[in-house]
Amino acid sequence: MSGNLEAVEREIVGLQGMLLAALAEMRQLYDVYLEMLAPIARQQLITVSYQVCTQVFPEQFLTLEDSERQELQRQIVELATALETTILGLQPRRQEEPTLGSEATNGEEDSTKEQETPSLAEQLSRVLYQSSLKINHLLQRAAILPPAPIAVILEIASKAENRPLGRIPHLLTIMLDEQKLQEEGEDEGDTSESPRESSSHHPMAAVYLQLEELEFQHPPLANQRSQIRQLEARLATLQKQLHKKQRQYLVLKASRAWWQTWKANEAADTTAPVSEVIDGEQ
């Protein structure tokens, strides 16, 4: 039993080392991935805004004064730059994580912390979603996009499975009827002030940045993400193995402690009748 305990302990140390190495590699992969993603997302936000103004709603864009167009473009660039900065801010090397090593040694405790903290992929999706909301609201305030429940549209789209890529990347085009807008409380002024709002055949457009589409458009980014997924699977396997060995170690250690105490009591002749029964079972 003594030999088994030491052997399992050595296996745990080995698995901890492998896990720490894999975690360090994951940090490096994500650093590179986000370094690639940030400028791509920035450019795509500007590009899709340009396409909305020139290909989807050119008439509305042309109604703006020169100063209004300049201000709109300035705010678009500002939002795109903020998106790039936020994505770069998610890089592991830019975030101090002094407890990273404990992920390998305190399995159950760190597992609970991981469940409470959104994953990096979830944080990225949230950042892209919020940026999509902001750019849509900006285009609505500039009277480029017609009034519509943007948050509802993006929420529906985010839950849709196998959404086909549109003609223009990161742009949703949807036909919204008046009844739908009334149900969402967005029907005020739908039939007045603007000719485009009364046209039942004019599509509603909404900017919707998604990781899947960004990766689809940029193979090197998709390849980097593929490496991350492979390493995530490896990490999950190592964590399961580590938890299993830690459990085995506790069982063996408890068993050793039991028999050490039992023998001490037996030597003092305090548990002699019972020890005979248990010794017979060994």
N, C-alpha and C positions, 0 to 999 in steps of 0.2 A: 504493500500500500504506500509506503514511504517513497519508493522509487516512482510509482505512478504519479504522485503529487508533484514531485520535482519535474518530471517529464512534461506534465500538463502546464506547469508554470513556465517552462522554457518555450512551449508552443504559444502561450499567450504573449510572451515578450516578442516572439517572432512575428505574430499576427499584428501586434501593436506597431511594430516597425514598418511592416508592409502597409498598414493603414495610414500611418503618418506620411509615408512616401507618396501614397496615392492621393492623399489630401493636398499635399504640396504641389503635385502635378496638376490636380484639378484647379487650384488657384492660378497656376500659370496659364492653363488652357483658357480659363475664363478671362484672365487679363487680356490675352490676345484676341479672344472672341469679341469682347466689349470694345477693344481698341479698333477693331474692324467695323463693328456695328454702328458705333456712334456717328461717324461722318456719313455713313450710308443712310441712316435714319434722318439725319439733318437734311441731306440732299433730297431724299424722297419726299419729305414734308414740303419742301419748297417746290419740287417738281409737280407734285399732285395739286398744289395750290395754283400753280401756273396753268395746269390743264383745266382746272375748274373754271378759271377766269377766261381762258381763251378758246376752249373746245366745248365746254358744257354750257356755260352761261356767258358767252361773249357780249351779248347785248347789254346785260346788266353791268358788266365791267366797263363798257364804253360809256355808260351814263355817268360814271364818276368823273369829277374834275381831276385835273392833273395832280393837284395837291392831295386829293383824296387817294389817288392811286399810289402816289409816293408814300403816303402814310400807311396804306394797307401793306405795301411791299416791305416797308420798314418793320412793321409788326410781325409779318410772316417770318422774316429773317430772325427777328428777336425770339420768336417761339421756337424756331428750328435750332437756333444756337443754344437755347435753354435746354432743349431736348438732348442735344449732343452732350452738354455739360452734365446733365443728370445721369445719362447712361455711363459716362466715364466715371462718375462718382460712385458707381456700383462696383467698380473693379476691386477685387480682394486686396490688391497691394495698396489701394488708397484708403482702405478701411482697416483700422487697427483691430486685430483679433488676437489678443494675447492668450485666449483660452482655447485656441485651435487644437493644441496638443491633447487637451483633456477629452476631445471627442473620441480618442482611441482608448482611453483608460477608464472613463466613467460612462460606460455604454448606456445604461438605462436612464441616468440623469440627463445626459446630453441628448438622448432620443426624445425626451420630453421637451427640451428646449427647442429642438429642431421643429417639432410639431407646432410650437407657439410662434416661431419666426417664419415668415413667408420665404419660400425658396427664391433663388435669384431669378429663375424663369418667371415666377409669379410676380416678382417686383418689376421685371422688364415689361410684362404684359400690362401691368397697372400703369407704368410710365407711358407706354405707347397709347393706352386707352385715354389717359388724361390729356395727353398732347393732341389726340384726335378730337376730343371734346373741345379743347381750347381753339383749335384752328377752325372748326366748324362754327363755333359761336362768333369768332372773329369775322368769318365770311358772311354770316347772317347779319351781323351788325353793319357790315358794309353793303348790305342789300344785294349781295351776289347770290347767296343761297336763300331760298324761300323759307319762311317760318315753318318749323316742323319740330317734333319732339326728338332732338338729336340723341339724347341719352337713351331713349327707348329704342331707337333704331340700332344704335351700336350694341345695346344689350341683347337684342334679338339676334343680331348678326354674330355676336361673340358666342352664343349658345348653339348656333347652327352648325351641324356636322357636315364635313365634306363640301364646304362652300366653294363653288367654282370661282376661279380667278376671273375678274372682270376684264373688259376691254382695256380699261385704264387701271393699272395696278394701284391698290390702296384706295380705290374709289368705289363706293356702293351707289348704284342707281336703282331707285325704288319708286314704284307707282303707289302713291298714297291717296286714298279717296277721302272725301270730306268727312264721312262717318268715322273713319279711323282717327282723324285729327280731333274730332269732337270727343271721342272716347278718351283721348289723352289730354283733353282740356286745352288744346292748342288751336281751336277753331276761330278765335276772335280775329276778325279782319281778313279772313281767308278769301272773301269774294269782293274786296274793295282795295283801293289805293294802288295796287300793282297788277298789271295785266297778266303777268306770269302766274300769279297765285290763283286766278280763276280758270286756268287751263287744266282740265282734268287729264290731258294727255302728256303734260310736261312732267318728266321724271324728277323725283327728289334725289339729290345727290348728297353724299356725306363722305368725308374723308375718314378712312379707317385703316390706320397702320397696324399691321400684324407681323409677328416674327416669321410665321410660315411663309408669307409672301416675300418678305425681305430676303429670306434665305433662298427661296425659289429663284429670285432674280439674280442672286450673287452666289454662284457655286463655291467660291473659296470660303464664304461665310457658312454655307451649308456643310461643307467638309469639316470646318472647325467645330461646328455644333455636333456633327456625327461623332467626332472623337470624344467630345464631352459626354455624350450619351453612353458610349462604350465604357468610358471610365466610371460613370455613374453606376452602371451595372456591376462592374468589378468591385466598386466600393460597397455596394449592397451585399455582395457575396462575402466579402471580407468581414463586414460588420456582423453578419449572421454567424459566421464561423467563430468570430471573437466572442460573441455573446454565448454561444454554445460551450466554448472552452471555459469561459468564466464561470458558467453554471457548473460545469463538471469539476472545476477547481474547488468551488465552494462545497460541493457534495463530498469530495475526497477530504478536504480540510476538516469539515464537520465530523466525518467518520473517524479521522485520526484523533481529533479532540475527544470524541466520545470514548474511544478505547483507551486513550491515555488516562482519562479520568476514571474509567472503569477499573483499569489495572491498579491505579493508585488506591482506590477504595478496596479492591480485592486484597491488596497487600496489607491493608489495615484490618482485614477480616470483617469489613462492614457489609459486604454484599456477597458473601460466599455462596449461599444457596442459589441465588439467581445466576451467578456467573457460571455455575456448572451447566445450567440449561443453555445459556447462550453459547458457551464454549462448545457444546455438543452440536450446535447448528453451524459452526464455522467450517 
